[in-house]
Amino acid sequence: MPNSWSGVRKRLERDLLCEKLRGRVRYFLTHYHGAPDNYGRFAVRVDGKEVLFANPYNDRYTSRASNQVKAELGETRPWWELYERDRPRYDEIFRLADAACIERNTMEIYHVTDALREYLNAPIQAALSSDNALVRMFAVLDRRAGRRTLSRLAGSLGRQPEWLQMFYRLRLSVENVPLV
């Protein structure tokens, strides 16, 4: 990402976060220097409690999800063969596997950084309707999402991943928007 993490965090927590959640919601990101590929860890803390995290050691879960998506699509070739011989198919399966990992809350750091990039460069309405649940999480906590928009979003609560429903409920409750 082009900005430093401290600058991005400041923008997220002070400029974009709704006023009623400032100080309650905190974002944490670190990179472990010396670890493979400088892997890092991301977390969202609400009232001091870590409620969402992403780290590279979710690999066991992301691999399982990726292989399950590949099997569901009837693909039997090994990953390396797909990558070398059928790159469009590999990219499609990889994209679907990433979406499955995010839905299942088994995210890695690149899922978060990609989602942040999308969120920070999109209008709020596009972010709220994004296919990426992480982008929707950042957007639902955004000050630019007003009461009327939140009222419309309350109806979609049951269609959100379980982990994302907590963020919807949090925002709806601080804005006194009734759950539908």
CNS distance restraints for C-alpha pairs under 8 A (distance, minus, plus):
assign (resid   1 and name CA) (resid 113 and name CA) 7.32 0.50 0.50
assign (resid   1 and name CA) (resid 117 and name CA) 7.02 0.50 0.50
assign (resid   3 and name CA) (resid   7 and name CA) 6.21 0.50 0.50
assign (resid   3 and name CA) (resid   8 and name CA) 6.36 0.50 0.50
assign (resid   4 and name CA) (resid   8 and name CA) 6.32 0.50 0.50
assign (resid   5 and name CA) (resid   9 and name CA) 5.88 0.50 0.50
assign (resid   5 and name CA) (resid  29 and name CA) 7.37 0.50 0.50
assign (resid   6 and name CA) (resid  10 and name CA) 6.03 0.50 0.50
assign (resid   7 and name CA) (resid  11 and name CA) 6.21 0.50 0.50
assign (resid   8 and name CA) (resid  12 and name CA) 6.14 0.50 0.50
assign (resid   9 and name CA) (resid  13 and name CA) 5.93 0.50 0.50
assign (resid   9 and name CA) (resid  27 and name CA) 6.54 0.50 0.50
assign (resid   9 and name CA) (resid  28 and name CA) 7.96 0.50 0.50
assign (resid  10 and name CA) (resid  14 and name CA) 5.54 0.50 0.50
assign (resid  10 and name CA) (resid  15 and name CA) 7.12 0.50 0.50
assign (resid  11 and name CA) (resid  15 and name CA) 4.86 0.50 0.50
assign (resid  11 and name CA) (resid  16 and name CA) 6.13 0.50 0.50
assign (resid  12 and name CA) (resid  16 and name CA) 5.06 0.50 0.50
assign (resid  12 and name CA) (resid  17 and name CA) 5.86 0.50 0.50
assign (resid  13 and name CA) (resid  17 and name CA) 5.22 0.50 0.50
assign (resid  13 and name CA) (resid  22 and name CA) 6.40 0.50 0.50
assign (resid  13 and name CA) (resid  23 and name CA) 7.76 0.50 0.50
assign (resid  13 and name CA) (resid  25 and name CA) 7.30 0.50 0.50
assign (resid  13 and name CA) (resid  26 and name CA) 6.65 0.50 0.50
assign (resid  13 and name CA) (resid  27 and name CA) 7.54 0.50 0.50
assign (resid  14 and name CA) (resid  22 and name CA) 6.82 0.50 0.50
assign (resid  16 and name CA) (resid 141 and name CA) 7.99 0.50 0.50
assign (resid  16 and name CA) (resid 142 and name CA) 5.22 0.50 0.50
assign (resid  16 and name CA) (resid 143 and name CA) 5.65 0.50 0.50
assign (resid  16 and name CA) (resid 144 and name CA) 7.46 0.50 0.50
assign (resid  17 and name CA) (resid  21 and name CA) 6.71 0.50 0.50
assign (resid  17 and name CA) (resid  22 and name CA) 6.34 0.50 0.50
assign (resid  17 and name CA) (resid 141 and name CA) 5.72 0.50 0.50
assign (resid  17 and name CA) (resid 142 and name CA) 4.70 0.50 0.50
assign (resid  17 and name CA) (resid 143 and name CA) 5.35 0.50 0.50
assign (resid  18 and name CA) (resid  22 and name CA) 6.57 0.50 0.50
assign (resid  18 and name CA) (resid 141 and name CA) 6.05 0.50 0.50
assign (resid  18 and name CA) (resid 142 and name CA) 5.29 0.50 0.50
assign (resid  18 and name CA) (resid 143 and name CA) 3.79 0.50 0.50
assign (resid  18 and name CA) (resid 144 and name CA) 7.60 0.50 0.50
assign (resid  19 and name CA) (resid 143 and name CA) 6.77 0.50 0.50
assign (resid  20 and name CA) (resid 174 and name CA) 6.51 0.50 0.50
assign (resid  20 and name CA) (resid 175 and name CA) 7.88 0.50 0.50
assign (resid  21 and name CA) (resid  25 and name CA) 5.96 0.50 0.50
assign (resid  21 and name CA) (resid 141 and name CA) 7.94 0.50 0.50
assign (resid  21 and name CA) (resid 171 and name CA) 7.91 0.50 0.50
assign (resid  21 and name CA) (resid 174 and name CA) 7.68 0.50 0.50
assign (resid  23 and name CA) (resid  47 and name CA) 7.98 0.50 0.50
assign (resid  24 and name CA) (resid  45 and name CA) 7.81 0.50 0.50
assign (resid  24 and name CA) (resid  46 and name CA) 5.45 0.50 0.50
assign (resid  24 and name CA) (resid  47 and name CA) 4.84 0.50 0.50
assign (resid  24 and name CA) (resid  48 and name CA) 7.41 0.50 0.50
assign (resid  25 and name CA) (resid  44 and name CA) 7.01 0.50 0.50
assign (resid  25 and name CA) (resid  45 and name CA) 5.67 0.50 0.50
assign (resid  25 and name CA) (resid  46 and name CA) 4.61 0.50 0.50
assign (resid  25 and name CA) (resid  47 and name CA) 6.50 0.50 0.50
assign (resid  26 and name CA) (resid  44 and name CA) 5.83 0.50 0.50
assign (resid  26 and name CA) (resid  45 and name CA) 5.12 0.50 0.50
assign (resid  26 and name CA) (resid  46 and name CA) 6.51 0.50 0.50
assign (resid  26 and name CA) (resid  48 and name CA) 7.97 0.50 0.50
assign (resid  27 and name CA) (resid  42 and name CA) 7.51 0.50 0.50
assign (resid  27 and name CA) (resid  43 and name CA) 5.94 0.50 0.50
assign (resid  27 and name CA) (resid  44 and name CA) 4.74 0.50 0.50
assign (resid  27 and name CA) (resid  45 and name CA) 6.34 0.50 0.50
assign (resid  28 and name CA) (resid  41 and name CA) 7.87 0.50 0.50
assign (resid  28 and name CA) (resid  42 and name CA) 5.47 0.50 0.50
assign (resid  28 and name CA) (resid  43 and name CA) 5.03 0.50 0.50
assign (resid  28 and name CA) (resid  44 and name CA) 6.30 0.50 0.50
assign (resid  28 and name CA) (resid  45 and name CA) 7.78 0.50 0.50
assign (resid  29 and name CA) (resid  40 and name CA) 7.02 0.50 0.50
assign (resid  29 and name CA) (resid  41 and name CA) 5.61 0.50 0.50
assign (resid  29 and name CA) (resid  42 and name CA) 4.39 0.50 0.50
assign (resid  29 and name CA) (resid  43 and name CA) 6.56 0.50 0.50
assign (resid  30 and name CA) (resid  40 and name CA) 5.15 0.50 0.50
assign (resid  30 and name CA) (resid  41 and name CA) 5.39 0.50 0.50
assign (resid  30 and name CA) (resid  42 and name CA) 6.66 0.50 0.50
assign (resid  31 and name CA) (resid  38 and name CA) 5.78 0.50 0.50
assign (resid  31 and name CA) (resid  39 and name CA) 5.52 0.50 0.50
assign (resid  31 and name CA) (resid  40 and name CA) 3.71 0.50 0.50
assign (resid  31 and name CA) (resid  41 and name CA) 6.41 0.50 0.50
assign (resid  32 and name CA) (resid  38 and name CA) 5.39 0.50 0.50
assign (resid  32 and name CA) (resid  39 and name CA) 5.64 0.50 0.50
assign (resid  32 and name CA) (resid  40 and name CA) 5.37 0.50 0.50
assign (resid  33 and name CA) (resid  38 and name CA) 5.08 0.50 0.50
assign (resid  33 and name CA) (resid  39 and name CA) 7.52 0.50 0.50
assign (resid  34 and name CA) (resid  38 and name CA) 6.17 0.50 0.50
assign (resid  35 and name CA) (resid  39 and name CA) 5.96 0.50 0.50
assign (resid  39 and name CA) (resid  55 and name CA) 7.71 0.50 0.50
assign (resid  39 and name CA) (resid  56 and name CA) 6.19 0.50 0.50
assign (resid  39 and name CA) (resid 109 and name CA) 7.47 0.50 0.50
assign (resid  40 and name CA) (resid  55 and name CA) 6.20 0.50 0.50
assign (resid  40 and name CA) (resid  56 and name CA) 6.75 0.50 0.50
assign (resid  40 and name CA) (resid 109 and name CA) 6.25 0.50 0.50
assign (resid  41 and name CA) (resid  53 and name CA) 7.30 0.50 0.50
assign (resid  41 and name CA) (resid  54 and name CA) 5.76 0.50 0.50
assign (resid  41 and name CA) (resid  55 and name CA) 4.47 0.50 0.50
assign (resid  41 and name CA) (resid  56 and name CA) 7.07 0.50 0.50
assign (resid  41 and name CA) (resid 108 and name CA) 7.90 0.50 0.50
assign (resid  41 and name CA) (resid 109 and name CA) 6.09 0.50 0.50
assign (resid  42 and name CA) (resid  53 and name CA) 5.41 0.50 0.50
assign (resid  42 and name CA) (resid  54 and name CA) 5.08 0.50 0.50
assign (resid  42 and name CA) (resid  55 and name CA) 6.38 0.50 0.50
assign (resid  42 and name CA) (resid 109 and name CA) 6.34 0.50 0.50
assign (resid  42 and name CA) (resid 112 and name CA) 7.52 0.50 0.50
assign (resid  43 and name CA) (resid  50 and name CA) 6.50 0.50 0.50
assign (resid  43 and name CA) (resid  51 and name CA) 7.46 0.50 0.50
assign (resid  43 and name CA) (resid  52 and name CA) 5.49 0.50 0.50
assign (resid  43 and name CA) (resid  53 and name CA) 4.12 0.50 0.50
assign (resid  43 and name CA) (resid  54 and name CA) 6.40 0.50 0.50
assign (resid  44 and name CA) (resid  50 and name CA) 5.82 0.50 0.50
assign (resid  44 and name CA) (resid  51 and name CA) 5.97 0.50 0.50
assign (resid  44 and name CA) (resid  52 and name CA) 5.18 0.50 0.50
assign (resid  44 and name CA) (resid  53 and name CA) 6.38 0.50 0.50
assign (resid  45 and name CA) (resid  49 and name CA) 5.07 0.50 0.50
assign (resid  45 and name CA) (resid  50 and name CA) 4.22 0.50 0.50
assign (resid  45 and name CA) (resid  51 and name CA) 5.72 0.50 0.50
assign (resid  45 and name CA) (resid  52 and name CA) 7.19 0.50 0.50
assign (resid  46 and name CA) (resid  50 and name CA) 6.45 0.50 0.50
assign (resid  46 and name CA) (resid  51 and name CA) 6.66 0.50 0.50
assign (resid  52 and name CA) (resid 105 and name CA) 7.99 0.50 0.50
assign (resid  52 and name CA) (resid 163 and name CA) 7.68 0.50 0.50
assign (resid  53 and name CA) (resid 107 and name CA) 7.43 0.50 0.50
assign (resid  54 and name CA) (resid  58 and name CA) 7.46 0.50 0.50
assign (resid  54 and name CA) (resid 106 and name CA) 6.95 0.50 0.50
assign (resid  54 and name CA) (resid 107 and name CA) 4.80 0.50 0.50
assign (resid  54 and name CA) (resid 108 and name CA) 4.82 0.50 0.50
assign (resid  54 and name CA) (resid 109 and name CA) 5.52 0.50 0.50
assign (resid  54 and name CA) (resid 112 and name CA) 7.45 0.50 0.50
assign (resid  55 and name CA) (resid 107 and name CA) 6.71 0.50 0.50
assign (resid  55 and name CA) (resid 108 and name CA) 4.81 0.50 0.50
assign (resid  55 and name CA) (resid 109 and name CA) 5.49 0.50 0.50
assign (resid  56 and name CA) (resid 108 and name CA) 5.19 0.50 0.50
assign (resid  56 and name CA) (resid 109 and name CA) 6.46 0.50 0.50
assign (resid  57 and name CA) (resid 108 and name CA) 7.82 0.50 0.50
assign (resid  58 and name CA) (resid  62 and name CA) 6.17 0.50 0.50
assign (resid  58 and name CA) (resid 106 and name CA) 6.06 0.50 0.50
assign (resid  58 and name CA) (resid 107 and name CA) 6.77 0.50 0.50
assign (resid  58 and name CA) (resid 108 and name CA) 6.51 0.50 0.50
assign (resid  59 and name CA) (resid  63 and name CA) 5.78 0.50 0.50
assign (resid  59 and name CA) (resid 108 and name CA) 7.68 0.50 0.50
assign (resid  60 and name CA) (resid  64 and name CA) 6.31 0.50 0.50
assign (resid  61 and name CA) (resid  65 and name CA) 6.16 0.50 0.50
assign (resid  61 and name CA) (resid 101 and name CA) 7.90 0.50 0.50
assign (resid  61 and name CA) (resid 106 and name CA) 6.19 0.50 0.50
assign (resid  62 and name CA) (resid  66 and name CA) 5.97 0.50 0.50
assign (resid  62 and name CA) (resid  97 and name CA) 7.90 0.50 0.50
assign (resid  62 and name CA) (resid  98 and name CA) 7.97 0.50 0.50
assign (resid  62 and name CA) (resid 101 and name CA) 5.93 0.50 0.50
assign (resid  62 and name CA) (resid 106 and name CA) 6.23 0.50 0.50
assign (resid  62 and name CA) (resid 107 and name CA) 7.27 0.50 0.50
assign (resid  62 and name CA) (resid 108 and name CA) 8.00 0.50 0.50
assign (resid  63 and name CA) (resid  67 and name CA) 6.05 0.50 0.50
assign (resid  64 and name CA) (resid  68 and name CA) 6.07 0.50 0.50
assign (resid  65 and name CA) (resid  69 and name CA) 6.20 0.50 0.50
assign (resid  65 and name CA) (resid  97 and name CA) 6.29 0.50 0.50
assign (resid  65 and name CA) (resid 100 and name CA) 6.64 0.50 0.50
assign (resid  65 and name CA) (resid 101 and name CA) 6.25 0.50 0.50
assign (resid  66 and name CA) (resid  70 and name CA) 6.22 0.50 0.50
assign (resid  66 and name CA) (resid  93 and name CA) 7.79 0.50 0.50
assign (resid  66 and name CA) (resid  94 and name CA) 7.10 0.50 0.50
assign (resid  66 and name CA) (resid  97 and name CA) 4.66 0.50 0.50
assign (resid  66 and name CA) (resid  98 and name CA) 7.46 0.50 0.50
assign (resid  66 and name CA) (resid 100 and name CA) 7.82 0.50 0.50
assign (resid  66 and name CA) (resid 101 and name CA) 7.81 0.50 0.50
assign (resid  67 and name CA) (resid  71 and name CA) 6.12 0.50 0.50
assign (resid  68 and name CA) (resid  72 and name CA) 6.08 0.50 0.50
assign (resid  69 and name CA) (resid  73 and name CA) 6.30 0.50 0.50
assign (resid  69 and name CA) (resid  93 and name CA) 7.04 0.50 0.50
assign (resid  69 and name CA) (resid  96 and name CA) 7.07 0.50 0.50
assign (resid  69 and name CA) (resid  97 and name CA) 5.84 0.50 0.50
assign (resid  69 and name CA) (resid 100 and name CA) 7.80 0.50 0.50
assign (resid  70 and name CA) (resid  74 and name CA) 6.52 0.50 0.50
assign (resid  70 and name CA) (resid  75 and name CA) 5.38 0.50 0.50
assign (resid  70 and name CA) (resid  76 and name CA) 7.51 0.50 0.50
assign (resid  70 and name CA) (resid  93 and name CA) 6.30 0.50 0.50
assign (resid  70 and name CA) (resid  97 and name CA) 7.84 0.50 0.50
assign (resid  71 and name CA) (resid  75 and name CA) 5.58 0.50 0.50
assign (resid  71 and name CA) (resid  76 and name CA) 6.83 0.50 0.50
assign (resid  77 and name CA) (resid  81 and name CA) 6.30 0.50 0.50
assign (resid  77 and name CA) (resid  82 and name CA) 6.43 0.50 0.50
assign (resid  78 and name CA) (resid  82 and name CA) 6.44 0.50 0.50
assign (resid  79 and name CA) (resid  83 and name CA) 6.14 0.50 0.50
assign (resid  79 and name CA) (resid  90 and name CA) 7.46 0.50 0.50
assign (resid  80 and name CA) (resid  84 and name CA) 6.16 0.50 0.50
assign (resid  81 and name CA) (resid  85 and name CA) 5.72 0.50 0.50
assign (resid  81 and name CA) (resid  86 and name CA) 7.47 0.50 0.50
assign (resid  82 and name CA) (resid  86 and name CA) 4.90 0.50 0.50
assign (resid  82 and name CA) (resid  87 and name CA) 6.19 0.50 0.50
assign (resid  82 and name CA) (resid  89 and name CA) 6.93 0.50 0.50
assign (resid  82 and name CA) (resid  90 and name CA) 5.32 0.50 0.50
assign (resid  83 and name CA) (resid  87 and name CA) 5.02 0.50 0.50
assign (resid  83 and name CA) (resid  90 and name CA) 5.53 0.50 0.50
assign (resid  86 and name CA) (resid  90 and name CA) 6.24 0.50 0.50
assign (resid  87 and name CA) (resid  91 and name CA) 6.02 0.50 0.50
assign (resid  88 and name CA) (resid  92 and name CA) 6.19 0.50 0.50
assign (resid  89 and name CA) (resid  93 and name CA) 6.19 0.50 0.50
assign (resid  90 and name CA) (resid  94 and name CA) 5.97 0.50 0.50
assign (resid  91 and name CA) (resid  95 and name CA) 6.04 0.50 0.50
assign (resid  92 and name CA) (resid  96 and name CA) 6.30 0.50 0.50
assign (resid  93 and name CA) (resid  97 and name CA) 5.98 0.50 0.50
assign (resid  94 and name CA) (resid  98 and name CA) 6.12 0.50 0.50
assign (resid  95 and name CA) (resid  99 and name CA) 6.37 0.50 0.50
assign (resid  96 and name CA) (resid 100 and name CA) 6.22 0.50 0.50
assign (resid  97 and name CA) (resid 101 and name CA) 6.19 0.50 0.50
assign (resid  98 and name CA) (resid 102 and name CA) 6.33 0.50 0.50
assign (resid  98 and name CA) (resid 111 and name CA) 7.46 0.50 0.50
assign (resid  99 and name CA) (resid 103 and name CA) 6.20 0.50 0.50
assign (resid  99 and name CA) (resid 132 and name CA) 6.96 0.50 0.50
assign (resid 100 and name CA) (resid 104 and name CA) 6.14 0.50 0.50
assign (resid 101 and name CA) (resid 105 and name CA) 6.05 0.50 0.50
assign (resid 101 and name CA) (resid 106 and name CA) 5.08 0.50 0.50
assign (resid 101 and name CA) (resid 107 and name CA) 5.77 0.50 0.50
assign (resid 102 and name CA) (resid 106 and name CA) 6.06 0.50 0.50
assign (resid 102 and name CA) (resid 107 and name CA) 5.49 0.50 0.50
assign (resid 102 and name CA) (resid 111 and name CA) 7.50 0.50 0.50
assign (resid 102 and name CA) (resid 132 and name CA) 7.74 0.50 0.50
assign (resid 102 and name CA) (resid 133 and name CA) 6.81 0.50 0.50
assign (resid 102 and name CA) (resid 134 and name CA) 7.28 0.50 0.50
assign (resid 103 and name CA) (resid 133 and name CA) 6.88 0.50 0.50
assign (resid 103 and name CA) (resid 161 and name CA) 5.72 0.50 0.50
assign (resid 104 and name CA) (resid 161 and name CA) 7.42 0.50 0.50
assign (resid 105 and name CA) (resid 163 and name CA) 6.94 0.50 0.50
assign (resid 107 and name CA) (resid 111 and name CA) 6.15 0.50 0.50
assign (resid 107 and name CA) (resid 112 and name CA) 7.58 0.50 0.50
assign (resid 108 and name CA) (resid 112 and name CA) 7.08 0.50 0.50
assign (resid 109 and name CA) (resid 113 and name CA) 6.37 0.50 0.50
assign (resid 110 and name CA) (resid 114 and name CA) 5.87 0.50 0.50
assign (resid 111 and name CA) (resid 115 and name CA) 6.13 0.50 0.50
assign (resid 112 and name CA) (resid 116 and name CA) 6.01 0.50 0.50
assign (resid 112 and name CA) (resid 134 and name CA) 6.96 0.50 0.50
assign (resid 113 and name CA) (resid 117 and name CA) 6.16 0.50 0.50
assign (resid 114 and name CA) (resid 118 and name CA) 6.32 0.50 0.50
assign (resid 115 and name CA) (resid 119 and name CA) 6.01 0.50 0.50
assign (resid 115 and name CA) (resid 132 and name CA) 7.14 0.50 0.50
assign (resid 115 and name CA) (resid 134 and name CA) 5.92 0.50 0.50
assign (resid 115 and name CA) (resid 135 and name CA) 5.23 0.50 0.50
assign (resid 116 and name CA) (resid 120 and name CA) 5.93 0.50 0.50
assign (resid 116 and name CA) (resid 135 and name CA) 6.76 0.50 0.50
assign (resid 116 and name CA) (resid 138 and name CA) 7.91 0.50 0.50
assign (resid 117 and name CA) (resid 121 and name CA) 6.25 0.50 0.50
assign (resid 118 and name CA) (resid 122 and name CA) 6.11 0.50 0.50
assign (resid 118 and name CA) (resid 127 and name CA) 7.75 0.50 0.50
assign (resid 118 and name CA) (resid 135 and name CA) 6.96 0.50 0.50
assign (resid 119 and name CA) (resid 123 and name CA) 7.90 0.50 0.50
assign (resid 119 and name CA) (resid 124 and name CA) 7.94 0.50 0.50
assign (resid 119 and name CA) (resid 127 and name CA) 5.74 0.50 0.50
assign (resid 119 and name CA) (resid 135 and name CA) 5.40 0.50 0.50
assign (resid 119 and name CA) (resid 138 and name CA) 7.07 0.50 0.50
assign (resid 119 and name CA) (resid 139 and name CA) 7.15 0.50 0.50
assign (resid 122 and name CA) (resid 126 and name CA) 6.12 0.50 0.50
assign (resid 122 and name CA) (resid 127 and name CA) 5.98 0.50 0.50
assign (resid 123 and name CA) (resid 127 and name CA) 6.31 0.50 0.50
assign (resid 124 and name CA) (resid 128 and name CA) 6.11 0.50 0.50
assign (resid 124 and name CA) (resid 139 and name CA) 6.41 0.50 0.50
assign (resid 124 and name CA) (resid 144 and name CA) 6.71 0.50 0.50
assign (resid 124 and name CA) (resid 145 and name CA) 7.04 0.50 0.50
assign (resid 125 and name CA) (resid 129 and name CA) 6.40 0.50 0.50
assign (resid 126 and name CA) (resid 130 and name CA) 5.96 0.50 0.50
assign (resid 127 and name CA) (resid 135 and name CA) 5.87 0.50 0.50
assign (resid 127 and name CA) (resid 136 and name CA) 5.80 0.50 0.50
assign (resid 127 and name CA) (resid 139 and name CA) 5.75 0.50 0.50
assign (resid 128 and name CA) (resid 135 and name CA) 7.29 0.50 0.50
assign (resid 128 and name CA) (resid 136 and name CA) 4.91 0.50 0.50
assign (resid 128 and name CA) (resid 139 and name CA) 5.47 0.50 0.50
assign (resid 128 and name CA) (resid 140 and name CA) 6.59 0.50 0.50
assign (resid 129 and name CA) (resid 136 and name CA) 6.80 0.50 0.50
assign (resid 130 and name CA) (resid 135 and name CA) 6.45 0.50 0.50
assign (resid 130 and name CA) (resid 136 and name CA) 6.19 0.50 0.50
assign (resid 132 and name CA) (resid 136 and name CA) 6.56 0.50 0.50
assign (resid 133 and name CA) (resid 137 and name CA) 6.19 0.50 0.50
assign (resid 133 and name CA) (resid 160 and name CA) 7.82 0.50 0.50
assign (resid 133 and name CA) (resid 161 and name CA) 7.62 0.50 0.50
assign (resid 133 and name CA) (resid 164 and name CA) 7.21 0.50 0.50
assign (resid 134 and name CA) (resid 138 and name CA) 6.48 0.50 0.50
assign (resid 135 and name CA) (resid 139 and name CA) 6.18 0.50 0.50
assign (resid 136 and name CA) (resid 140 and name CA) 5.96 0.50 0.50
assign (resid 137 and name CA) (resid 141 and name CA) 6.61 0.50 0.50
assign (resid 137 and name CA) (resid 164 and name CA) 6.40 0.50 0.50
assign (resid 137 and name CA) (resid 167 and name CA) 6.63 0.50 0.50
assign (resid 137 and name CA) (resid 168 and name CA) 7.74 0.50 0.50
assign (resid 138 and name CA) (resid 142 and name CA) 6.40 0.50 0.50
assign (resid 139 and name CA) (resid 145 and name CA) 7.26 0.50 0.50
assign (resid 140 and name CA) (resid 145 and name CA) 6.53 0.50 0.50
assign (resid 140 and name CA) (resid 150 and name CA) 7.79 0.50 0.50
assign (resid 140 and name CA) (resid 167 and name CA) 7.46 0.50 0.50
assign (resid 140 and name CA) (resid 168 and name CA) 6.54 0.50 0.50
assign (resid 140 and name CA) (resid 171 and name CA) 7.01 0.50 0.50
assign (resid 141 and name CA) (resid 145 and name CA) 7.60 0.50 0.50
assign (resid 141 and name CA) (resid 167 and name CA) 7.45 0.50 0.50
assign (resid 141 and name CA) (resid 168 and name CA) 7.94 0.50 0.50
assign (resid 141 and name CA) (resid 171 and name CA) 6.20 0.50 0.50
assign (resid 145 and name CA) (resid 149 and name CA) 6.00 0.50 0.50
assign (resid 145 and name CA) (resid 150 and name CA) 6.55 0.50 0.50
assign (resid 146 and name CA) (resid 150 and name CA) 6.08 0.50 0.50
assign (resid 147 and name CA) (resid 151 and name CA) 6.00 0.50 0.50
assign (resid 147 and name CA) (resid 175 and name CA) 7.08 0.50 0.50
assign (resid 147 and name CA) (resid 177 and name CA) 7.11 0.50 0.50
assign (resid 148 and name CA) (resid 152 and name CA) 6.42 0.50 0.50
assign (resid 149 and name CA) (resid 153 and name CA) 6.25 0.50 0.50
assign (resid 150 and name CA) (resid 154 and name CA) 6.15 0.50 0.50
assign (resid 150 and name CA) (resid 172 and name CA) 6.79 0.50 0.50
assign (resid 150 and name CA) (resid 177 and name CA) 7.19 0.50 0.50
assign (resid 151 and name CA) (resid 155 and name CA) 7.37 0.50 0.50
assign (resid 151 and name CA) (resid 177 and name CA) 6.19 0.50 0.50
assign (resid 151 and name CA) (resid 178 and name CA) 7.48 0.50 0.50
assign (resid 152 and name CA) (resid 156 and name CA) 7.62 0.50 0.50
assign (resid 153 and name CA) (resid 157 and name CA) 6.79 0.50 0.50
assign (resid 154 and name CA) (resid 168 and name CA) 7.65 0.50 0.50
assign (resid 154 and name CA) (resid 172 and name CA) 7.48 0.50 0.50
assign (resid 154 and name CA) (resid 177 and name CA) 7.90 0.50 0.50
assign (resid 154 and name CA) (resid 178 and name CA) 7.54 0.50 0.50
assign (resid 154 and name CA) (resid 179 and name CA) 5.55 0.50 0.50
assign (resid 154 and name CA) (resid 180 and name CA) 5.84 0.50 0.50
assign (resid 155 and name CA) (resid 179 and name CA) 7.38 0.50 0.50
assign (resid 155 and name CA) (resid 180 and name CA) 5.49 0.50 0.50
assign (resid 156 and name CA) (resid 160 and name CA) 6.82 0.50 0.50
assign (resid 157 and name CA) (resid 165 and name CA) 6.03 0.50 0.50
assign (resid 157 and name CA) (resid 168 and name CA) 6.97 0.50 0.50
assign (resid 158 and name CA) (resid 165 and name CA) 7.46 0.50 0.50
assign (resid 160 and name CA) (resid 164 and name CA) 6.08 0.50 0.50
assign (resid 160 and name CA) (resid 165 and name CA) 5.94 0.50 0.50
assign (resid 161 and name CA) (resid 165 and name CA) 6.36 0.50 0.50
assign (resid 162 and name CA) (resid 166 and name CA) 7.18 0.50 0.50
assign (resid 163 and name CA) (resid 167 and name CA) 7.53 0.50 0.50
assign (resid 164 and name CA) (resid 168 and name CA) 6.49 0.50 0.50
assign (resid 165 and name CA) (resid 169 and name CA) 6.06 0.50 0.50
assign (resid 166 and name CA) (resid 170 and name CA) 6.11 0.50 0.50
assign (resid 167 and name CA) (resid 171 and name CA) 6.25 0.50 0.50
assign (resid 168 and name CA) (resid 172 and name CA) 6.03 0.50 0.50
assign (resid 169 and name CA) (resid 173 and name CA) 5.89 0.50 0.50
assign (resid 169 and name CA) (resid 179 and name CA) 7.89 0.50 0.50
assign (resid 170 and name CA) (resid 174 and name CA) 6.37 0.50 0.50
assign (resid 171 and name CA) (resid 175 and name CA) 6.29 0.50 0.50
assign (resid 172 and name CA) (resid 176 and name CA) 5.97 0.50 0.50
assign (resid 172 and name CA) (resid 177 and name CA) 4.96 0.50 0.50
assign (resid 172 and name CA) (resid 178 and name CA) 7.01 0.50 0.50
assign (resid 172 and name CA) (resid 179 and name CA) 7.44 0.50 0.50
assign (resid 173 and name CA) (resid 177 and name CA) 6.13 0.50 0.50
assign (resid 173 and name CA) (resid 178 and name CA) 7.50 0.50 0.50
